[in-house]
Amino acid sequence: MPPDGTIRRVVGRVLAAEGVRNAHLSIQFVDDGFIEKLNRLFKGASRPTDVLSFDLSGQGTADFVFADVVVSVQTAHRTAARLDINPAQEILRYVIHGLLHLLGYDDLTPRTRRKMWRRQEELVRGLSSQR
């Protein structure tokens, strides 16, 4: 699990890079059972997922974010083991992915998925160069 300070820095950098000036976020780190319940309740999918984002702002503006991001730590650990990377890095990737969803990115079509993942990986690479 990344330290709280690292998570805060990552969130701040992503929001700044995307032009967000004001944000109030809750980031929850949960297990697969909990995220599966949320996924079923809110998305209709009876399976665990990596991250879910819930926009609570009701404003739909890109310069203000009021939201919850829920990350499955178990999924991150499984994926990290499969990719032979540090689980903390995968958790941060999920946080970034969740933030991008809140900022209007989506991964529902091949074109939008490529755009979102390209931006996500740019941000991930930027984090490793700023350490």
N, CA, C and O atoms as a MOPAC input file, in Angstrom:
PM7 MOZYME 1SCF
protein

 N      0.84600 1    -1.18200 1     0.00000 1
 C      0.00000 1     0.00000 1     0.00000 1
 C      0.88600 1     1.23700 1     0.00000 1
 O      1.79300 1     1.34500 1     0.82500 1
 N      0.63700 1     2.17100 1    -0.91200 1
 C      1.42700 1     3.40600 1    -0.89600 1
 C      1.11900 1     4.21500 1     0.36800 1
 O     -0.00400 1     4.17300 1     0.87100 1
 N      2.09600 1     4.93900 1     0.87500 1
 C      1.84900 1     5.80000 1     2.03800 1
 C      0.82800 1     6.89500 1     1.70200 1
 O      0.69700 1     7.30800 1     0.54900 1
 N      0.11000 1     7.35400 1     2.73300 1
 C     -0.90500 1     8.40100 1     2.53900 1
 C     -0.33900 1     9.62600 1     1.83600 1
 O     -0.98300 1    10.19000 1     0.95100 1
 N      0.85900 1    10.03900 1     2.22400 1
 C      1.46600 1    11.21400 1     1.60300 1
 C      1.68800 1    11.02800 1     0.11400 1
 O      1.52000 1    11.97000 1    -0.66100 1
 N      2.06100 1     9.83100 1    -0.29200 1
 C      2.26700 1     9.53900 1    -1.71600 1
 C      0.94300 1     9.61500 1    -2.45800 1
 O      0.86600 1    10.17700 1    -3.55000 1
 N     -0.08800 1     9.05100 1    -1.86700 1
 C     -1.40900 1     9.09100 1    -2.50200 1
 C     -1.86700 1    10.53600 1    -2.65600 1
 O     -2.37800 1    10.91400 1    -3.71000 1
 N     -1.69200 1    11.33600 1    -1.62900 1
 C     -2.08700 1    12.76200 1    -1.70700 1
 C     -1.31600 1    13.49300 1    -2.80700 1
 O     -1.89100 1    14.27400 1    -3.56500 1
 N     -0.00700 1    13.23100 1    -2.88600 1
 C      0.80800 1    13.88100 1    -3.93400 1
 C      0.34900 1    13.46200 1    -5.32600 1
 O      0.24300 1    14.29500 1    -6.22600 1
 N      0.07900 1    12.18000 1    -5.50000 1
 C     -0.37500 1    11.68100 1    -6.80100 1
 C     -1.70000 1    12.33600 1    -7.18400 1
 O     -1.85700 1    12.81600 1    -8.30600 1
 N     -2.63800 1    12.35300 1    -6.26200 1
 C     -3.94300 1    12.97300 1    -6.53700 1
 C     -3.74900 1    14.44400 1    -6.89400 1
 O     -4.32300 1    14.92600 1    -7.87100 1
 N     -2.95100 1    15.15300 1    -6.11700 1
 C     -2.70500 1    16.56600 1    -6.40100 1
 C     -2.08600 1    16.79500 1    -7.76400 1
 O     -2.48200 1    17.71200 1    -8.48300 1
 N     -1.12800 1    15.97500 1    -8.12100 1
 C     -0.46700 1    16.13000 1    -9.42900 1
 C     -1.42000 1    15.83700 1   -10.57700 1
 O     -1.42900 1    16.55000 1   -11.58000 1
 N     -2.22100 1    14.78800 1   -10.42800 1
 C     -3.17200 1    14.44900 1   -11.49100 1
 C     -4.20100 1    15.56400 1   -11.65300 1
 O     -4.47600 1    16.00300 1   -12.76900 1
 N     -4.76000 1    16.01500 1   -10.54800 1
 C     -5.76500 1    17.07700 1   -10.63600 1
 C     -5.17200 1    18.35300 1   -11.23300 1
 O     -5.80700 1    19.00000 1   -12.06600 1
 N     -3.97000 1    18.71400 1   -10.81700 1
 C     -3.31600 1    19.90100 1   -11.37800 1
 C     -3.05500 1    19.72400 1   -12.87300 1
 O     -3.28000 1    20.64600 1   -13.65700 1
 N     -2.58700 1    18.55500 1   -13.26500 1
 C     -2.30200 1    18.29000 1   -14.67900 1
 C     -3.56400 1    18.35900 1   -15.52800 1
 O     -3.50000 1    18.66900 1   -16.71800 1
 N     -4.70300 1    18.07200 1   -14.92300 1
 C     -5.97200 1    18.09700 1   -15.64800 1
 C     -6.74000 1    19.41400 1   -15.45100 1
 O     -7.87700 1    19.54400 1   -15.90500 1
 N     -6.11500 1    20.38700 1   -14.77200 1
 C     -6.71300 1    21.70500 1   -14.63200 1
 C     -7.77000 1    21.83400 1   -13.55000 1
 O     -8.56200 1    22.77600 1   -13.57200 1
 N     -7.79600 1    20.90900 1   -12.60900 1
 C     -8.78100 1    20.96700 1   -11.53300 1
 C     -8.21100 1    21.82200 1   -10.41000 1
 O     -7.12100 1    21.55400 1    -9.90400 1
 N     -8.95100 1    22.84500 1   -10.02700 1
 C     -8.48500 1    23.75900 1    -8.98300 1
 C     -9.04500 1    23.43300 1    -7.60700 1
 O     -8.41400 1    23.72900 1    -6.59300 1
 N    -10.21600 1    22.82900 1    -7.56700 1
 C    -10.87000 1    22.53500 1    -6.29700 1
 C    -11.33200 1    21.08500 1    -6.27800 1
 O    -11.93300 1    20.60000 1    -7.23700 1
 N    -11.04300 1    20.39300 1    -5.16600 1
 C    -11.46500 1    19.00000 1    -5.06700 1
 C    -11.66700 1    18.60900 1    -3.61100 1
 O    -10.96400 1    19.06600 1    -2.71000 1
 N    -12.63400 1    17.76300 1    -3.42400 1
 C    -12.84500 1    17.10500 1    -2.14000 1
 C    -13.07800 1    15.63700 1    -2.47500 1
 O    -14.10600 1    15.27000 1    -3.04300 1
 N    -12.10200 1    14.80500 1    -2.11400 1
 C    -12.14400 1    13.39700 1    -2.48900 1
 C    -12.08200 1    12.49500 1    -1.27700 1
 O    -11.43100 1    12.79800 1    -0.27700 1
 N    -12.76800 1    11.39300 1    -1.39300 1
 C    -12.62100 1    10.29500 1    -0.46400 1
 C    -12.07500 1     9.13400 1    -1.28400 1
 O    -12.66300 1     8.75700 1    -2.29800 1
 N    -10.96400 1     8.57500 1    -0.85200 1
 C    -10.40900 1     7.40400 1    -1.53200 1
 C    -10.42600 1     6.26100 1    -0.53900 1
 O     -9.81000 1     6.32900 1     0.52500 1
 N    -11.13500 1     5.21700 1    -0.90200 1
 C    -11.27800 1     4.05600 1    -0.03400 1
 C    -10.55700 1     2.86500 1    -0.65400 1
 O    -10.63100 1     2.62600 1    -1.85900 1
 N     -9.86900 1     2.13900 1     0.19000 1
 C     -9.14500 1     0.94500 1    -0.23900 1
 C     -9.85000 1    -0.25000 1     0.37600 1
 O     -9.91700 1    -0.38600 1     1.59800 1
 N    -10.37700 1    -1.11500 1    -0.48500 1
 C    -11.25900 1    -2.18500 1    -0.04000 1
 C    -10.80300 1    -3.52900 1    -0.60900 1
 O     -9.86000 1    -3.60000 1    -1.39700 1
 N    -11.49900 1    -4.59500 1    -0.18900 1
 C    -11.20500 1    -5.92200 1    -0.73600 1
 C    -12.16400 1    -6.22700 1    -1.89700 1
 O    -13.07800 1    -5.45200 1    -2.18200 1
 N    -11.93900 1    -7.36100 1    -2.55200 1
 C    -12.75800 1    -7.73000 1    -3.70800 1
 C    -14.22800 1    -7.91500 1    -3.35600 1
 O    -15.10400 1    -7.55500 1    -4.14300 1
 N    -14.50500 1    -8.47500 1    -2.17700 1
 C    -15.89200 1    -8.69100 1    -1.78000 1
 C    -16.67000 1    -7.38900 1    -1.70400 1
 O    -17.81300 1    -7.31500 1    -2.15500 1
 N    -16.05100 1    -6.36200 1    -1.13200 1
 C    -16.73100 1    -5.07600 1    -0.98200 1
 C    -16.92000 1    -4.39800 1    -2.33400 1
 O    -18.00100 1    -3.88400 1    -2.62200 1
 N    -15.88600 1    -4.39200 1    -3.16000 1
 C    -16.02100 1    -3.69900 1    -4.44800 1
 C    -16.97200 1    -4.44800 1    -5.36600 1
 O    -17.63200 1    -3.83800 1    -6.20700 1
 N    -17.05000 1    -5.77600 1    -5.21100 1
 C    -18.02100 1    -6.54000 1    -5.99800 1
 C    -19.45100 1    -6.13200 1    -5.62400 1
 O    -20.30500 1    -6.00200 1    -6.50100 1
 N    -19.71000 1    -5.93300 1    -4.34700 1
 C    -21.04200 1    -5.47900 1    -3.91700 1
 C    -21.36800 1    -4.11300 1    -4.52100 1
 O    -22.47500 1    -3.89900 1    -5.01500 1
 N    -20.41100 1    -3.19900 1    -4.48100 1
 C    -20.63700 1    -1.88000 1    -5.08400 1
 C    -20.84300 1    -1.99200 1    -6.58900 1
 O    -21.71100 1    -1.32800 1    -7.15600 1
 N    -20.04600 1    -2.82900 1    -7.22800 1
 C    -20.13400 1    -3.00500 1    -8.66900 1
 C    -21.51100 1    -3.55300 1    -9.05600 1
 O    -22.10800 1    -3.11100 1   -10.03700 1
 N    -21.99900 1    -4.50300 1    -8.28900 1
 C    -23.32000 1    -5.08000 1    -8.55300 1
 C    -24.41700 1    -4.02200 1    -8.32400 1
 O    -25.33400 1    -3.88600 1    -9.13300 1
 N    -24.31000 1    -3.28900 1    -7.22600 1
 C    -25.32700 1    -2.30900 1    -6.86100 1
 C    -25.40000 1    -1.13600 1    -7.85000 1
 O    -26.48700 1    -0.71400 1    -8.24700 1
 N    -24.23400 1    -0.61800 1    -8.23900 1
 C    -24.20700 1     0.59800 1    -9.05600 1
 C    -23.97600 1     0.37100 1   -10.53700 1
 O    -24.35300 1     1.21200 1   -11.35300 1
 N    -23.36400 1    -0.74600 1   -10.90300 1
 C    -23.05700 1    -0.99600 1   -12.31200 1
 C    -23.75700 1    -2.23300 1   -12.86500 1
 O    -23.73400 1    -2.47000 1   -14.07300 1
 N    -24.38300 1    -3.03000 1   -11.98200 1
 C    -25.07900 1    -4.23200 1   -12.43100 1
 C    -24.16400 1    -5.37700 1   -12.82000 1
 O    -24.60100 1    -6.31800 1   -13.48300 1
 N    -22.90400 1    -5.31400 1   -12.42100 1
 C    -21.92400 1    -6.35800 1   -12.75900 1
 C    -21.57200 1    -7.14800 1   -11.50100 1
 O    -21.08000 1    -6.58200 1   -10.52500 1
 N    -21.82300 1    -8.43900 1   -11.52700 1
 C    -21.57900 1    -9.28700 1   -10.35000 1
 C    -20.16800 1    -9.86300 1   -10.38100 1
 O    -19.97200 1   -11.07200 1   -10.50400 1
 N    -19.20600 1    -8.97700 1   -10.26800 1
 C    -17.79900 1    -9.37900 1   -10.22200 1
 C    -16.99900 1    -8.24800 1    -9.59900 1
 O    -17.41200 1    -7.08900 1    -9.64100 1
 N    -15.86200 1    -8.58300 1    -9.02800 1
 C    -14.99800 1    -7.50600 1    -8.53600 1
 C    -14.43700 1    -6.71300 1    -9.71600 1
 O    -14.37300 1    -7.21100 1   -10.84000 1
 N    -14.04500 1    -5.50800 1    -9.45100 1
 C    -13.39900 1    -4.67400 1   -10.45800 1
 C    -12.22600 1    -3.96100 1    -9.80300 1
 O    -12.05300 1    -4.05400 1    -8.58700 1
 N    -11.43200 1    -3.26500 1   -10.56600 1
 C    -10.23800 1    -2.62700 1   -10.01500 1
 C    -10.55400 1    -1.33900 1    -9.26500 1
 O    -10.05300 1    -1.12600 1    -8.16100 1
 N    -11.38800 1    -0.47100 1    -9.86000 1
 C    -11.68000 1     0.82100 1    -9.25100 1
 C    -13.07100 1     1.28400 1    -9.68400 1
 O    -13.49500 1     1.04700 1   -10.81500 1
 N    -13.76200 1     1.94000 1    -8.77400 1
 C    -15.03400 1     2.58100 1    -9.07700 1
 C    -14.94700 1     4.03600 1    -8.64100 1
 O    -14.34000 1     4.35400 1    -7.61800 1
 N    -15.55100 1     4.90400 1    -9.41800 1
 C    -15.57600 1     6.33600 1    -9.10600 1
 C    -17.01300 1     6.80500 1    -9.03200 1
 O    -17.85200 1     6.41500 1    -9.84400 1
 N    -17.28500 1     7.64300 1    -8.05300 1
 C    -18.62200 1     8.16900 1    -7.86100 1
 C    -18.54400 1     9.68700 1    -7.77300 1
 O    -18.03600 1    10.23900 1    -6.79700 1
 N    -19.05500 1    10.35500 1    -8.80600 1
 C    -19.09100 1    11.81600 1    -8.83900 1
 C    -20.26000 1    12.28200 1    -7.98300 1
 O    -21.41500 1    11.97200 1    -8.27500 1
 N    -19.96300 1    13.01200 1    -6.94800 1
 C    -20.99200 1    13.50000 1    -6.03400 1
 C    -21.27400 1    14.98700 1    -6.21600 1
 O    -22.12400 1    15.54900 1    -5.52600 1
 N    -20.56600 1    15.61900 1    -7.14000 1
 C    -20.66600 1    17.07300 1    -7.27300 1
 C    -21.97900 1    17.52300 1    -7.88800 1
 O    -22.51200 1    18.57300 1    -7.53000 1
 N    -22.49300 1    16.73700 1    -8.80300 1
 C    -23.72200 1    17.13100 1    -9.47100 1
 C    -23.56200 1    18.33400 1   -10.37500 1
 O    -24.53700 1    18.82200 1   -10.94500 1
 N    -22.32100 1    18.82100 1   -10.51100 1
 C    -22.09700 1    20.02100 1   -11.31700 1
 C    -21.62300 1    19.71200 1   -12.72500 1
 O    -21.89600 1    20.47100 1   -13.65500 1
 N    -20.92000 1    18.60900 1   -12.88700 1
 C    -20.42000 1    18.26700 1   -14.20100 1
 C    -19.36300 1    19.21700 1   -14.72500 1
 O    -19.16500 1    19.30600 1   -15.93700 1
 N    -18.68000 1    19.92800 1   -13.84400 1
 C    -17.62700 1    20.83700 1   -14.28600 1
 C    -16.26900 1    20.20500 1   -14.03300 1
 O    -16.08900 1    19.47700 1   -13.05700 1
 N    -15.32000 1    20.48300 1   -14.90500 1
 C    -14.00500 1    19.87300 1   -14.79900 1
 C    -13.09500 1    20.57900 1   -13.79700 1
 O    -12.04000 1    20.04900 1   -13.45100 1
 N    -13.48600 1    21.77500 1   -13.32100 1
 C    -12.59100 1    22.47400 1   -12.40100 1
 C    -12.93600 1    22.24100 1   -10.92900 1
 O    -12.27200 1    22.77800 1   -10.04200 1
 N    -13.96800 1    21.44600 1   -10.67000 1
 C    -14.34100 1    21.11400 1    -9.30300 1
 C    -14.69000 1    19.63300 1    -9.22900 1
 O    -15.49100 1    19.13900 1   -10.02200 1
 N    -14.09000 1    18.92800 1    -8.27800 1
 C    -14.36900 1    17.50800 1    -8.11100 1
 C    -14.76900 1    17.25900 1    -6.66200 1
 O    -14.04600 1    17.61700 1    -5.73200 1
 N    -15.91700 1    16.64900 1    -6.49100 1
 C    -16.39200 1    16.19600 1    -5.19100 1
 C    -16.81100 1    14.75800 1    -5.43000 1
 O    -17.82400 1    14.50900 1    -6.08400 1
 N    -16.03600 1    13.79700 1    -4.90300 1
 C    -16.24700 1    12.42400 1    -5.33400 1
 C    -15.66800 1    11.40400 1    -4.37300 1
 O    -14.88200 1    11.72000 1    -3.48000 1
 N    -16.09200 1    10.16300 1    -4.59600 1
 C    -15.51500 1     8.99900 1    -3.93200 1
 C    -14.83000 1     8.14000 1    -4.98200 1
 O    -15.35400 1     7.94100 1    -6.07800 1
 N    -13.66000 1     7.63600 1    -4.63500 1
 C    -12.94200 1     6.67000 1    -5.46200 1
 C    -12.72500 1     5.44500 1    -4.58700 1
 O    -12.23200 1     5.55400 1    -3.46400 1
 N    -13.09700 1     4.27500 1    -5.10600 1
 C    -12.97700 1     3.02800 1    -4.35600 1
 C    -12.04700 1     2.10300 1    -5.12500 1
 O    -12.28900 1     1.79000 1    -6.29100 1
 N    -10.97400 1     1.66500 1    -4.45800 1
 C     -9.92800 1     0.86400 1    -5.08800 1
 C     -9.89500 1    -0.52700 1    -4.45300 1
 O     -9.90500 1    -0.65400 1    -3.22900 1
 N     -9.85700 1    -1.56300 1    -5.28500 1
 C     -9.70700 1    -2.92400 1    -4.76900 1
 C     -8.22400 1    -3.25100 1    -4.62200 1
 O     -7.50600 1    -3.40600 1    -5.61000 1
 N     -7.78700 1    -3.35100 1    -3.38800 1
 C     -6.38800 1    -3.68300 1    -3.10900 1
 C     -6.08900 1    -5.12100 1    -3.53800 1
 O     -5.00000 1    -5.40700 1    -4.03600 1
 N     -7.05500 1    -6.02700 1    -3.34600 1
 C     -6.83600 1    -7.42000 1    -3.75300 1
 C     -6.62800 1    -7.53100 1    -5.25700 1
 O     -5.73600 1    -8.24800 1    -5.70900 1
 N     -7.44100 1    -6.83200 1    -6.02900 1
 C     -7.28000 1    -6.86000 1    -7.47800 1
 C     -5.92300 1    -6.28500 1    -7.86800 1
 O     -5.25300 1    -6.82300 1    -8.74900 1
 N     -5.51800 1    -5.20800 1    -7.22900 1
 C     -4.21100 1    -4.60700 1    -7.51800 1
 C     -3.08200 1    -5.59300 1    -7.23100 1
 O     -2.14100 1    -5.70100 1    -8.01700 1
 N     -3.16700 1    -6.30500 1    -6.12100 1
 C     -2.12100 1    -7.28200 1    -5.78600 1
 C     -2.08500 1    -8.42000 1    -6.80200 1
 O     -1.00600 1    -8.86100 1    -7.20000 1
 N     -3.25100 1    -8.89900 1    -7.22500 1
 C     -3.29200 1    -9.97300 1    -8.23200 1
 C     -2.68900 1    -9.51800 1    -9.55300 1
 O     -1.88200 1   -10.21800 1   -10.16400 1
 N     -3.09900 1    -8.33400 1    -9.97500 1
 C     -2.60000 1    -7.80600 1   -11.25100 1
 C     -1.10800 1    -7.53800 1   -11.17600 1
 O     -0.37300 1    -7.84600 1   -12.11400 1
 N     -0.65800 1    -6.97300 1   -10.07900 1
 C      0.77300 1    -6.68800 1    -9.91600 1
 C      1.59400 1    -7.97100 1    -9.95700 1
 O      2.67000 1    -7.99800 1   -10.55500 1
 N      1.10500 1    -9.01900 1    -9.33600 1
 C      1.82100 1   -10.30000 1    -9.36800 1
 C      1.89700 1   -10.83100 1   -10.79400 1
 O      2.94000 1   -11.32800 1   -11.22000 1
 N      0.79300 1   -10.72700 1   -11.53200 1
 C      0.76800 1   -11.20100 1   -12.92200 1
 C      1.71800 1   -10.39100 1   -13.80800 1
 O      2.36100 1   -10.94300 1   -14.70200 1
 N      1.80500 1    -9.07900 1   -13.55900 1
 C      2.65500 1    -8.20000 1   -14.36600 1
 C      4.07400 1    -8.07200 1   -13.80700 1
 O      4.93500 1    -7.44100 1   -14.42100 1
 N      4.30800 1    -8.66800 1   -12.65100 1
 C      5.60100 1    -8.59700 1   -11.96300 1
 C      6.01700 1    -7.14500 1   -11.69400 1
 O      7.12700 1    -6.72100 1   -12.01700 1
 N      5.07000 1    -6.39500 1   -11.08500 1
 C      5.34500 1    -5.01800 1   -10.67900 1
 C      4.98400 1    -4.86400 1    -9.21000 1
 O      4.38100 1    -5.75400 1    -8.61100 1
 N      5.35300 1    -3.74400 1    -8.64600 1
 C      5.06500 1    -3.44500 1    -7.25000 1
 C      3.55900 1    -3.19100 1    -7.08200 1
 O      2.98800 1    -2.39600 1    -7.82800 1
 N      2.91000 1    -3.85400 1    -6.11600 1
 C      1.47200 1    -3.61500 1    -5.90700 1
 C      1.14500 1    -2.14700 1    -5.62200 1
 O      0.08700 1    -1.67000 1    -6.03100 1
 N      2.01500 1    -1.43400 1    -4.94200 1
 C      1.76400 1    -0.01600 1    -4.66300 1
 C      1.65000 1     0.77400 1    -5.96600 1
 O      0.83000 1     1.68600 1    -6.06600 1
 N      2.45800 1     0.43500 1    -6.95400 1
 C      2.39000 1     1.10200 1    -8.25000 1
 C      1.03800 1     0.83100 1    -8.91800 1
 O      0.44900 1     1.72900 1    -9.52000 1
 N      0.55600 1    -0.39500 1    -8.81100 1
 C     -0.73400 1    -0.72900 1    -9.41800 1
 C     -1.87600 1    -0.02300 1    -8.68700 1
 O     -2.83700 1     0.41200 1    -9.32100 1
 N     -1.78200 1     0.09300 1    -7.38300 1
 C     -2.79700 1     0.82800 1    -6.61400 1
 C     -2.83700 1     2.28200 1    -7.06900 1
 O     -3.91700 1     2.83700 1    -7.27000 1
 N     -1.67300 1     2.90300 1    -7.23400 1
 C     -1.63700 1     4.29000 1    -7.71200 1
 C     -2.21600 1     4.40100 1    -9.11700 1
 O     -2.88900 1     5.38200 1    -9.43300 1
 N     -1.96300 1     3.41500 1    -9.95400 1
 C     -2.53700 1     3.40700 1   -11.30000 1
 C     -4.06800 1     3.39000 1   -11.21200 1
 O     -4.74000 1     4.08100 1   -11.97800 1
 N     -4.61900 1     2.60700 1   -10.28400 1
 C     -6.07000 1     2.54900 1   -10.11600 1
 C     -6.62000 1     3.88600 1    -9.61600 1
 O     -7.68900 1     4.32200 1   -10.04400 1
 N     -5.89000 1     4.52800 1    -8.71500 1
 C     -6.31800 1     5.84100 1    -8.24200 1
 C     -6.37100 1     6.81700 1    -9.42100 1
 O     -7.34900 1     7.54600 1    -9.58500 1
 N     -5.33300 1     6.82600 1   -10.22400 1
 C     -5.29100 1     7.69200 1   -11.40600 1
 C     -6.44100 1     7.36500 1   -12.34700 1
 O     -7.12000 1     8.26500 1   -12.84200 1
 N     -6.65700 1     6.09200 1   -12.59200 1
 C     -7.73600 1     5.66200 1   -13.49200 1
 C     -9.08800 1     6.15900 1   -12.97900 1
 O     -9.89900 1     6.67100 1   -13.75000 1
 N     -9.32300 1     6.00700 1   -11.67800 1
 C    -10.56800 1     6.47700 1   -11.08600 1
 C    -10.73400 1     7.98000 1   -11.21500 1
 O    -11.82700 1     8.46600 1   -11.50600 1
 N     -9.65000 1     8.71800 1   -11.00100 1
 C     -9.70700 1    10.18000 1   -11.15500 1
 C    -10.03200 1    10.57100 1   -12.59100 1
 O    -10.82600 1    11.48000 1   -12.82900 1
 N     -9.42000 1     9.88600 1   -13.53900 1
 C     -9.68700 1    10.20600 1   -14.94200 1
 C    -11.15400 1     9.98100 1   -15.29800 1
 O    -11.73900 1    10.75100 1   -16.06000 1
 N    -11.74800 1     8.91800 1   -14.74200 1
 C    -13.18100 1     8.71200 1   -14.96900 1
 C    -13.97200 1     9.91600 1   -14.47000 1
 O    -14.90700 1    10.36500 1   -15.13300 1
 N    -13.60700 1    10.43100 1   -13.32200 1
 C    -14.31200 1    11.59000 1   -12.76000 1
 C    -14.14300 1    12.83500 1   -13.61900 1
 O    -14.98300 1    13.73500 1   -13.59700 1
 N    -13.06500 1    12.87800 1   -14.36500 1
 C    -12.75800 1    14.05400 1   -15.18900 1
 C    -13.24200 1    13.91200 1   -16.62400 1
 O    -12.86000 1    14.68600 1   -17.50100 1
 N    -14.08800 1    12.91400 1   -16.85300 1
 C    -14.72200 1    12.80100 1   -18.16400 1
 C    -14.14000 1    11.77000 1   -19.10400 1
 O    -14.66800 1    11.57900 1   -20.20000 1
 N    -13.08300 1    11.10800 1   -18.71800 1
 C    -12.53000 1    10.04800 1   -19.55900 1
 C    -13.37900 1     8.78900 1   -19.37600 1
 O    -13.91800 1     8.54000 1   -18.29800 1
 N    -13.48800 1     7.99700 1   -20.45300 1
 C    -14.15600 1     6.71500 1   -20.29500 1
 C    -13.44200 1     5.65800 1   -21.12400 1
 O    -12.64500 1     5.96100 1   -22.01200 1
 N    -13.75100 1     4.42200 1   -20.80600 1
 C    -13.11200 1     3.30300 1   -21.49400 1
 C    -14.15600 1     2.34200 1   -22.04600 1
 O    -13.98300 1     1.12400 1   -22.00600 1
 N    -15.23900 1     2.90900 1   -22.56100 1
 C    -16.35200 1     2.09800 1   -23.04500 1
 C    -16.19200 1     1.65800 1   -24.49700 1
 O    -16.76700 1     0.64700 1   -24.90100 1
 N    -15.43000 1     2.39300 1   -25.27600 1
 C    -15.18800 1     2.00300 1   -26.67000 1
 C    -13.68100 1     1.87400 1   -26.86800 1
 O    -12.90400 1     2.42400 1   -26.08700 1
 N    -13.26600 1     1.15600 1   -27.90200 1
 C    -11.81800 1     1.03600 1   -28.14400 1
 C    -11.12400 1     2.40100 1   -28.27900 1
 O    -10.01800 1     2.58200 1   -27.77000 1
 N    -11.76100 1     3.35400 1   -28.95600 1
 C    -11.14300 1     4.67000 1   -29.16200 1
 C    -11.00300 1     5.42300 1   -27.84400 1
 O     -9.93200 1     5.95300 1   -27.54800 1
 N    -12.07100 1     5.47800 1   -27.04900 1
 C    -11.99300 1     6.20500 1   -25.78600 1
 C    -11.10100 1     5.47700 1   -24.77800 1
 O    -10.45600 1     6.11100 1   -23.94300 1
 N    -11.06800 1     4.15500 1   -24.86000 1
 C    -10.19300 1     3.37900 1   -23.98100 1
 C     -8.72400 1     3.70400 1   -24.27300 1
 O     -7.93600 1     3.91200 1   -23.35100 1
 N     -8.36200 1     3.74500 1   -25.55400 1
 C     -6.98100 1     4.08800 1   -25.92600 1
 C     -6.60900 1     5.47400 1   -25.42200 1
 O     -5.52200 1     5.67900 1   -24.88300 1
 N     -7.52300 1     6.42400 1   -25.60300 1
 C     -7.27300 1     7.79700 1   -25.15400 1
 C     -7.09300 1     7.84700 1   -23.64200 1
 O     -6.16900 1     8.49000 1   -23.14500 1
 N     -7.97300 1     7.17100 1   -22.91200 1
 C     -7.89300 1     7.18800 1   -21.45500 1
 C     -6.62900 1     6.49600 1   -20.96800 1
 O     -5.91400 1     7.03100 1   -20.12000 1
 N     -6.35200 1     5.32500 1   -21.49100 1
 C     -5.18300 1     4.57500 1   -21.03200 1
 C     -3.88600 1     5.28400 1   -21.40100 1
 O     -2.91000 1     5.23900 1   -20.65200 1
 N     -3.88000 1     5.94100 1   -22.56300 1
 C     -2.68500 1     6.70400 1   -22.94300 1
 C     -2.43500 1     7.81500 1   -21.92300 1
 O     -1.30200 1     8.00300 1   -21.47900 1
 N     -3.47700 1     8.54800 1   -21.55100 1
 C     -3.33400 1     9.62100 1   -20.55600 1
 C     -2.95000 1     9.05000 1   -19.19600 1
 O     -2.09700 1     9.60100 1   -18.50000 1
 N     -3.58200 1     7.95200 1   -18.82700 1
 C     -3.27300 1     7.30200 1   -17.55700 1
 C     -1.79100 1     6.93700 1   -17.48200 1
 O     -1.13000 1     7.22300 1   -16.48300 1
 N     -1.27700 1     6.31700 1   -18.51900 1
 C      0.12500 1     5.89600 1   -18.50000 1
 C      1.08000 1     7.07600 1   -18.57700 1
 O      2.18000 1     7.00000 1   -18.03000 1
 N      0.69600 1     8.16900 1   -19.24000 1
 C      1.50600 1     9.39100 1   -19.21100 1
 C      1.63600 1     9.88400 1   -17.77600 1
 O      2.72200 1    10.25300 1   -17.33000 1
 N      0.52600 1     9.88500 1   -17.06900 1
 C      0.53700 1    10.34000 1   -15.67500 1
 C      1.33600 1     9.39400 1   -14.78300 1
 O      2.06800 1     9.84900 1   -13.90400 1
 N      1.20600 1     8.09600 1   -14.99400 1
 C      1.98700 1     7.11200 1   -14.22300 1
 C      3.47600 1     7.31700 1   -14.47100 1
 O      4.27000 1     7.33300 1   -13.53000 1
 N      3.85400 1     7.47300 1   -15.74000 1
 C      5.27800 1     7.70300 1   -16.06200 1
 C      5.77400 1     8.99800 1   -15.44200 1
 O      6.91000 1     9.06400 1   -14.97100 1
 N      4.93500 1    10.02800 1   -15.43600 1
 C      5.30700 1    11.29600 1   -14.83400 1
 C      5.57100 1    11.17700 1   -13.34700 1
 O      6.41500 1    11.89100 1   -12.80700 1
 N      4.86200 1    10.28600 1   -12.68100 1
 C      5.08000 1    10.08400 1   -11.25800 1
 C      6.44200 1     9.48700 1   -10.97800 1
 O      7.13000 1     9.90000 1   -10.04500 1
 N      6.83300 1     8.51400 1   -11.78700 1
 C      8.13100 1     7.86900 1   -11.54200 1
 C      9.28800 1     8.80600 1   -11.84700 1
 O     10.36700 1     8.66400 1   -11.27100 1
 N      9.07600 1     9.76800 1   -12.75000 1
 C     10.15700 1    10.71000 1   -13.04700 1
 C     10.22200 1    11.85600 1   -12.02500 1
 O     11.21000 1    12.58900 1   -11.98100 1
 N      9.16000 1    12.01100 1   -11.19500 1
 C      9.12000 1    13.11200 1   -10.22100 1
 C      9.48400 1    12.66200 1    -8.81300 1
 O      9.42000 1    13.46800 1    -7.88400 1
 N      9.85000 1    11.45000 1    -8.63200 1
 C     10.16300 1    10.96800 1    -7.27900 1
 C     11.43600 1    11.50400 1    -6.75000 1
 O     11.82200 1    11.18300 1    -5.62600 1

